[in-house]
């Protein structure tokens, strides 16, 4: 078997590789990375590492060739147009490289009325794939819980959660749980169903007062909810030009479009995803 994974040195990619290791032979793992020097440890463990560039179709085709399962993790570009161009390159390579099954990462902010700057990309992918003859499965993630850990000290200092989503709720999944589900789907024929779309979330979504209460419990500090405006949020977190993209995501949240809850994780793994409270309590105390 050949399991190919793109973005293998990214945050989710590393977790997927770790989740795949107990399930398959290391020699069956083919890892596409932007910088091979960051993947030397993988090579030392017997995995295959190749440099890939989403803008180099020939390179993609060579890496994808004869993959039994290809796990595609999109790049971190901040606009839908760039990602759609990237996806079209990937799709062309998949169609030319005898890929048996294409396993694609999605995101719950893919609705047609979602103002999120990347919603057009996440909505495009399933519609585009539906018009092909490719065997594909999509795994849609909720918001990652992981960034809440390094964010907690700032929230403690502010004494408030400031997400501009009003009275709407947000749904989360941890990267380690997401990766476990990706690995289980990739290696389980009964789950790797053509055209199937899974949605990975915890068992409940959280309103901002509820999120503040969970964060307070995890940190031992009092945190409330005092939202800022979308513009202020974008200005606050405009590092690397990401501010307006992040603000647009929470604009979707304010419409109730990031509150999806699904039992697909339990369908895949046989148990619920780790709760947000348990995730925060375990990981916040590990780093503090």
C-alpha distance (Angstrom), angle and dihedral (degrees) to the residues before:
residue distance angle dihedral
X1 . . .
X2 3.78 . .
X3 3.79 117.9 .
X4 3.81 110.9 -174.3
X5 3.81 120.1 -167.1
X6 3.79 125.3 -172.1
X7 3.81 122.0 -152.4
X8 3.79 89.2 25.2
X9 3.81 95.4 162.6
X10 3.82 94.7 49.4
X11 3.78 123.2 99.3
X12 3.81 96.6 -92.6
X13 3.80 93.4 31.6
X14 3.79 92.5 58.8
X15 3.78 90.5 49.8
X16 3.82 91.6 50.0
X17 3.81 91.3 50.7
X18 3.81 89.6 50.6
X19 3.81 91.0 49.0
X20 3.81 92.2 48.2
X21 3.81 95.2 50.7
X22 3.83 96.7 77.2
X23 3.81 91.4 45.5
X24 3.82 104.1 50.1
X25 3.78 140.0 22.5
X26 3.79 112.7 -83.0
X27 3.81 88.3 -127.2
X28 3.82 87.9 63.8
X29 3.81 92.9 60.4
X30 3.81 116.9 94.8
X31 3.78 113.1 -174.5
X32 3.78 125.0 -160.4
X33 3.79 113.0 -156.6
X34 3.78 138.4 170.4
X35 3.81 93.9 -136.8
X36 3.83 114.6 30.3
X37 3.82 92.0 -166.1
X38 3.82 87.5 69.9
X39 3.80 90.1 57.7
X40 3.79 101.2 53.7
X41 3.80 91.7 113.9
X42 3.80 89.1 57.9
X43 3.80 91.4 52.6
X44 3.78 90.4 49.7
X45 3.80 88.4 55.9
X46 3.81 91.4 55.2
X47 3.80 99.4 -99.0
X48 3.79 121.9 136.2
X49 3.81 114.9 -115.3
X50 3.80 126.1 -167.1
X51 3.79 133.4 175.0
X52 3.79 111.0 -120.2
X53 3.77 133.1 -178.4
X54 3.80 117.9 -165.7
X55 3.80 88.3 -142.6
X56 3.82 92.8 57.9
X57 3.83 107.5 76.8
X58 3.81 95.0 -176.8
X59 3.79 90.5 53.0
X60 3.78 90.8 49.5
X61 3.77 93.2 48.8
X62 3.80 92.4 51.2
X63 3.80 91.6 50.2
X64 3.82 94.6 45.1
X65 3.82 94.8 45.4
X66 3.81 113.0 134.7
X67 3.81 94.8 -12.0
X68 3.79 113.4 166.9
X69 3.79 89.3 -156.5
X70 3.79 126.0 11.4
X71 3.82 116.5 -165.3
X72 3.80 109.8 -158.3
X73 3.81 120.0 -159.5
X74 3.83 111.1 -177.7
X75 3.78 122.4 -128.5
X76 3.79 122.7 -102.7
X77 3.81 98.1 -106.6
X78 3.81 111.8 145.1
X79 3.80 102.0 -133.7
X80 3.78 134.6 60.7
X81 3.80 95.5 -129.6
X82 3.82 93.2 61.2
X83 3.77 91.9 46.4
X84 3.79 93.6 48.2
X85 3.81 89.5 52.8
X86 3.80 88.8 49.8
X87 3.79 91.5 48.6
X88 3.78 92.5 50.5
X89 3.82 89.1 54.6
X90 3.79 90.3 49.3
X91 3.80 92.3 45.9
X92 3.81 92.9 51.0
X93 3.80 90.3 50.7
X94 3.82 91.6 48.1
X95 3.80 90.7 52.8
X96 3.80 91.9 50.3
X97 3.80 99.9 41.1
X98 3.83 103.9 61.8
X99 3.81 93.8 -112.8
X100 3.79 108.3 177.5
X101 3.81 97.9 -158.5
X102 3.80 131.7 11.1
X103 3.84 114.6 -152.2
X104 3.80 110.5 -168.0
X105 3.80 132.8 -167.8
X106 3.80 114.9 -128.8
X107 3.80 135.9 174.7
X108 3.81 132.3 -135.0
X109 3.84 92.3 -121.3
X110 3.81 92.6 80.3
X111 3.81 101.2 109.1
X112 3.80 119.8 131.1
X113 3.82 91.6 -120.3
X114 3.81 96.7 45.4
X115 3.84 114.2 120.0
X116 3.82 92.2 -155.6
X117 3.82 108.8 128.5
X118 3.83 91.2 -127.2
X119 3.80 98.2 41.3
X120 3.81 90.9 96.1
X121 3.81 89.5 59.0
X122 3.79 94.8 46.1
X123 3.79 90.1 47.1
X124 3.80 92.5 45.9
X125 3.80 95.6 55.1
X126 3.84 99.5 64.9
X127 3.79 92.8 40.3
X128 3.80 91.9 49.3
X129 3.80 92.9 46.9
X130 3.80 91.5 48.2
X131 3.80 88.4 61.9
X132 3.82 93.4 56.2
X133 3.79 134.8 72.3
X134 3.82 91.7 -124.4
X135 3.79 119.6 126.5
X136 3.78 100.6 -122.8
X137 3.80 140.7 165.1
X138 3.81 125.0 -169.3
X139 3.79 125.0 -150.6
X140 3.83 111.4 -163.4
X141 3.80 117.1 -158.3
X142 3.77 127.1 -150.7
X143 3.81 117.5 -139.0
X144 3.79 111.5 -53.5
X145 3.79 113.0 -107.1
X146 3.82 91.5 -156.3
X147 3.85 98.6 83.6
X148 3.80 89.5 59.4
X149 3.82 89.5 72.7
X150 3.84 98.2 63.4
X151 3.83 88.9 34.4
X152 3.80 93.9 58.0
X153 3.85 97.2 82.2
X154 3.81 89.8 56.2
X155 3.79 91.5 48.4
X156 3.80 90.1 49.3
X157 3.80 89.4 52.2
X158 3.80 91.1 48.2
X159 3.82 91.4 43.2
X160 3.81 86.7 -140.9
X161 3.76 147.0 74.3
X162 3.80 104.8 -122.1
X163 3.83 104.7 -170.1
X164 3.83 108.0 140.8
X165 3.80 97.5 -131.5
X166 3.81 100.9 111.8
X167 3.80 113.8 -154.6
X168 3.82 95.0 -15.9
X169 3.80 126.3 108.9
X170 3.81 134.1 -121.3
X171 3.80 126.3 -142.7
X172 3.82 122.9 -145.8
X173 3.81 143.7 -167.4
X174 3.79 128.0 -178.5
X175 3.78 119.2 -120.8
X176 3.79 91.5 -123.6
X177 3.81 90.8 55.4
X178 3.80 91.5 44.8
X179 3.80 90.5 51.0
X180 3.79 92.6 48.4
X181 3.80 89.8 53.5
X182 3.82 92.4 47.4
X183 3.81 90.4 51.7
X184 3.80 93.3 46.7
X185 3.80 92.7 49.8
X186 3.82 92.3 45.2
X187 3.79 92.9 53.3
X188 3.83 100.7 37.0
X189 3.81 114.7 77.1
X190 3.81 92.4 -162.0
X191 3.82 89.6 59.0
X192 3.80 97.1 39.7
X193 3.79 93.0 80.2
X194 3.79 120.2 166.2
X195 3.79 110.4 -109.9
X196 3.81 94.5 8.1
X197 3.81 117.5 141.3
X198 3.82 117.4 -160.2
X199 3.80 124.0 -167.8
X200 3.80 118.0 -152.4
X201 3.79 116.6 -152.4
X202 3.76 139.7 137.5
X203 3.79 117.9 -103.1
X204 3.81 95.4 -89.8
X205 3.77 142.5 22.9
X206 3.79 120.6 -128.7
X207 3.77 130.5 -131.5
X208 3.78 111.7 -143.8
X209 3.82 94.9 -101.2
X210 3.81 87.8 50.4
X211 3.81 91.1 48.2
X212 3.80 90.1 48.7
X213 3.81 90.1 52.1
X214 3.82 92.5 51.3
X215 3.81 91.1 47.6
X216 3.80 90.4 48.5
X217 3.79 90.9 51.9
X218 3.80 93.0 48.5
X219 3.81 94.9 47.0
X220 3.79 100.1 35.1
X221 3.81 88.0 -129.3
X222 3.79 130.3 110.9
X223 3.81 111.1 -104.4
X224 3.80 123.6 174.0
X225 3.79 134.9 176.2
X226 3.77 123.5 -94.0
X227 3.82 111.1 152.5
X228 3.78 123.6 -150.4
X229 3.79 122.9 -148.4
X230 3.80 120.9 -87.1
X231 3.80 89.7 -110.9
X232 3.80 92.4 50.7
X233 3.80 91.1 47.8
X234 3.80 91.5 51.4
X235 3.80 90.9 48.8
X236 3.80 92.7 48.4
X237 3.80 94.8 52.7
X238 3.79 103.0 34.3
X239 3.79 95.3 126.8
X240 3.82 110.3 142.0
X241 3.79 89.5 4.6
X242 3.81 93.0 -70.3
X243 3.80 98.4 122.7
X244 3.79 101.2 95.3
X245 3.80 91.9 40.3
X246 3.82 90.2 54.8
X247 3.79 92.1 44.4
X248 3.79 90.4 51.9
X249 3.81 89.6 53.3
X250 3.79 91.4 55.7
X251 3.80 89.3 45.4
X252 3.80 84.1 63.5
X253 3.77 88.9 47.0
X254 3.81 90.1 54.4
X255 3.82 87.1 58.6
X256 3.80 90.6 54.8
X257 3.81 92.5 -107.4
X258 3.82 97.1 126.1
X259 3.80 96.2 53.2
X260 3.82 98.9 87.5
X261 3.80 115.2 142.6
X262 3.80 121.3 -170.0
X263 3.80 137.5 173.1
X264 3.82 91.9 -144.4
X265 3.80 91.7 108.1
X266 3.80 89.6 60.1
X267 3.81 90.1 46.0
X268 3.80 89.3 55.6
X269 3.79 101.9 37.6
X270 3.81 103.2 26.7
X271 3.81 93.4 -122.1
X272 3.82 136.4 59.4
X273 3.78 122.2 -87.6
X274 3.79 115.7 -96.6
X275 3.79 109.5 -82.9
X276 3.77 119.6 -111.3
X277 3.81 91.2 -116.4
X278 3.81 92.7 52.9
X279 3.80 92.2 45.0
X280 3.80 93.3 50.7
X281 3.78 95.1 44.0
X282 3.81 92.6 50.1
X283 3.78 98.2 43.7
X284 3.79 102.7 34.6
X285 3.79 92.7 55.8
X286 3.81 90.9 46.6
X287 3.81 91.2 61.8
X288 3.81 99.0 36.3
